[in-house]
Amino acid sequence: MTSPDQLRAARALLGLSQPDVAAAANVSSMTVKRAEGSGTPVASTKAVNAIRAALEAAGVEFIPENGGGAGVRLRKQ
């Protein structure tokens, strides 16, 4: 599962705005905002998956919970 914190961190690592991510994921900026934990209702699983895929395509790797907490990092080039 992808957390709102991971989505915010991934976007910040890439230096992208919410509208940038929304365009890449083909969702609205409000959906990105909700997926990142602001606003209601919460974003759908389908929308979160689209946002995650867009961030991964832009160069972020999502790290699962491994005892030290879930996270993100830039993918090696």
Buried (B, 14 or more C-beta within 10 A) or exposed (E): EBBBBBBBBBBEBBEBEBEBBBBBBEBBBEBBBBBBEEEEEEBEEEBBBBBBEBBBEBBBBBEEEEEEEBBBEEEEE
